[in-house]
Amino acid sequence: MRVLAALSGGVDSAVAAAKAVEAGHDVVGVHMALSSQPQECRIGSRGCCSVEDAGDAARAAEIMGIPFYVWDLAQEFEETVIEDFVEQYKLGHTPNPCVRCNEFVKFRELATRAKALGFDAVCTGHYAAIVDGPSGPELHRGADSLKDQSYVLAIMGRDELSRVLLPLGDAPTKAWVRSEAQRLGLGVFNKPDSYDICFIPDGDTQGFLRTRLGSDEGEIVSPDGEVLGTHQGYWNFTVGQRRGLHIDRPAEDGKPRYVLETRPESNQVVVGASTLLSVDRIECEDVVWLAPDDLGASTDDLFVQVRAHGTPVPVSLVEHDSEDEAREGAERRLVVSLSESIHGVAAGQSLVMYRDTRVLGEATIMRASRASSFVA
């Protein structure tokens, strides 16, 4: 099988590509250059997509003896990931740029180009598994629960499942992956993991948003409208945030205040007690189903996850369109009732639904509530 392997320059993608080579596939490596200023895109282990990463990817391909190319996708990344990130904050949402990147760059763009060039599949170093099921390929959690990345892959959709190789799906630990890299002679075996938002390598999200959206003084208010302080732009705050409020006087009960809501129309940030963040009903839009064959089943072993490494929460009720409508792509909205409450759910986050380890679908959160009190 002809396989196009995405090489980020890190240890995971290198080992995944090497596993594809060992499996006997005809592998070509490609590094996706996503930054227009790669020399500024890595600070220690923060960020990715630097000149250093491109060089590490090239050396890994040379060691594996496979052809290697660099694709400049900086413009696509700016338009589909960075601009969307800024726009979502402007709307008062909390986006996940890694989900967006996987949707529009690492799978849509990569898969489209791979298919046009005659490749049968793409290979990545994500910690998730493709399993052959009775109705076709299924996306499942990776064996290493600490590294599992199925949450950010759910957006890929059903059509891509048959054209993706995820060789690290059964990797027991990151330490095992590093040992495999060392065995294979890959110099990146001890390279630090990258983390945080790749295009904000210094970790200063507020500073990044300030350069794009500027400052605009507004009010910090209580749920009943009492003005408690001021801020320099609602986009600097997310639901559940506690730090950085700079309110002079404490709450009456002496407990910390948390961001409950941001209001773009009035440039207000609403803060209150942590108990007001508790929700058990989540409304979503833009649903992507990976398992329409499982939609009509019971809620047994059904869970949702609202953060990349969040705790799965059991589901008591799911409201959606019929299976036939979902198969035809008509299903766009989803309402989930939870068996237990969770905190800090914000509009713009991704909700991913699982049955045991299988990914059933992904959706964008519109609002979350408890009884009739909306908090996102």
HELIX and SHEET records of a PDB file:
HELIX    1   1 VAL A   11  GLU A   22  1                                  12    
HELIX    2   2 PRO A   38  GLU A   40  5                                   3    
HELIX    3   3 VAL A   51  MET A   64  1                                  14    
HELIX    4   4 ALA A   74  PHE A   77  1                                   4    
HELIX    5   5 GLU A   78  ILE A   82  3                                   5    
HELIX    6   6 GLU A   83  LYS A   90  1                                   8    
HELIX    7   7 PRO A   97  CYS A  101  1                                   5    
HELIX    8   8 ASN A  102  GLU A  109  3                                   8    
HELIX    9   9 LEU A  110  ALA A  116  1                                   7    
HELIX   10  10 SER A  150  LEU A  153  1                                   4    
HELIX   11  11 ALA A  154  MET A  156  5                                   3    
HELIX   12  12 ARG A  158  ARG A  163  5                                   6    
HELIX   13  13 LYS A  174  ARG A  183  1                                  10    
HELIX   14  14 GLY A  187  ASN A  190  5                                   4    
HELIX   15  15 THR A  205  LEU A  213  1                                   9    
HELIX   16  16 TYR A  234  ASN A  236  5                                   3    
HELIX   17  17 SER A  274  LEU A  277  5                                   4    
HELIX   18  18 PRO A  292  ASP A  294  5                                   3    
HELIX   19  19 GLU A  323  ARG A  327  1                                   5    
SHEET    1   A 5 PHE A  68  ASP A  72  0                                        
SHEET    2   A 5 ASP A  26  ALA A  33  1                                        
SHEET    3   A 5 ARG A   2  ALA A   6  1                                        
SHEET    4   A 5 ALA A 121  CYS A 123  1                                        
SHEET    5   A 5 VAL A 164  LEU A 165  1                                        
SHEET    1   B 2 ARG A  42  ILE A  43  0                                        
SHEET    2   B 2 ARG A  46  GLY A  47 -1                                        
SHEET    1   C 2 ALA A 128  GLY A 133  0                                        
SHEET    2   C 2 GLY A 136  ARG A 141 -1                                        
SHEET    1   D 4 VAL A 227  HIS A 231  0                                        
SHEET    2   D 4 GLY A 218  VAL A 221 -1                                        
SHEET    3   D 4 GLN A 268  GLY A 272  1                                        
SHEET    4   D 4 TYR A 258  ARG A 263 -1                                        
SHEET    1   E 7 SER A 373  PHE A 374  0                                        
SHEET    2   E 7 ARG A 358  ARG A 370 -1                                        
SHEET    3   E 7 SER A 278  TRP A 289 -1                                        
SHEET    4   E 7 ARG A 333  HIS A 343 -1                                        
SHEET    5   E 7 VAL A 313  GLU A 319 -1                                        
SHEET    6   E 7 LEU A 302  GLN A 305 -1                                        
SHEET    7   E 7 SER A 350  ARG A 355 -1                                        
END                                                                             
